């Protein structure tokens, strides 16, 4: 694994552990994860009032 990726993952884990929240009330956790996924991945982040999820989009335009 790339050292920069590992360092970023460790920092994310530490950040999440510092802001422990009650189940079902993870607003800060959701924001931290949304920020990380938006800035460090190519996944599309979809946010709802209660949760978020990611979408991995693949383009097949090169096949036509």
HELIX and SHEET records of a PDB file:
HELIX    1   1 UNK A    3  UNK A   18  1                                  16    
HELIX    2   2 UNK A   27  UNK A   40  1                                  14    
HELIX    3   3 UNK A   61  UNK A   63  5                                   3    
SHEET    1   A 2 UNK A  44  UNK A  47  0                                        
SHEET    2   A 2 UNK A  52  UNK A  55 -1                                        
END                                                                             
